Each structure stands twice: as structure tokens, then as C-alpha cells.
Amino acid sequence: MRNIKLTIEYDGKCYNGWQKQPDKPNIQGEIEKAIFNITKEEVDLIGSGRTDAGVHALRTSSEF
């Protein structure tokens, strides 16, 4: 197993927050689907923070 750090930004107005929820659009599920489409590997994302429905995420740190 390998670990990869992703730093992401997103517009959350069409999503029900970060965490996967059955039958509701969410950021975690969308990113996992995108990774699967590229790698053909199933992944389980672990976020260091979460957002509520309709909230956006903006990278503000200068750390990369």
C-alpha cells in the first residue's frame, strides 16, 4: 500500500459536504471515482478536514 498526499480545492455548492453518503453527491466519493478512472484501483480517501454541504475548500497555505 502506498500513501499519496493530495492538496485540493473545490466549489462545494452542488455537494453534500466531504464525507461519502449514500445517494448524495459528495466530494470524497467524486475524488475516489476520479482516481479509479485514472488508475483502475479502488481507494479509500482519508481527509484531514471536512466541510458541510455547500461549503467550498480553498488552499491558503504556502506549504506545498
Rosetta blueprint (number, residue, H / E / L):
1 M L
2 R L
3 N L
4 I L
5 K L
6 L L
7 T L
8 I L
9 E L
10 Y E
11 D L
12 G L
13 K L
14 C L
15 Y L
16 N L
17 G L
18 W L
19 Q L
20 K L
21 Q E
22 P L
23 D L
24 K E
25 P L
26 N L
27 I H
28 Q H
29 G H
30 E H
31 I H
32 E H
33 K H
34 A H
35 I H
36 F H
37 N H
38 I H
39 T H
40 K L
41 E L
42 E L
43 V L
44 D L
45 L L
46 I L
47 G L
48 S L
49 G L
50 R L
51 T L
52 D L
53 A L
54 G L
55 V L
56 H L
57 A E
58 L L
59 R L
60 T L
61 S L
62 S L
63 E L
64 F L
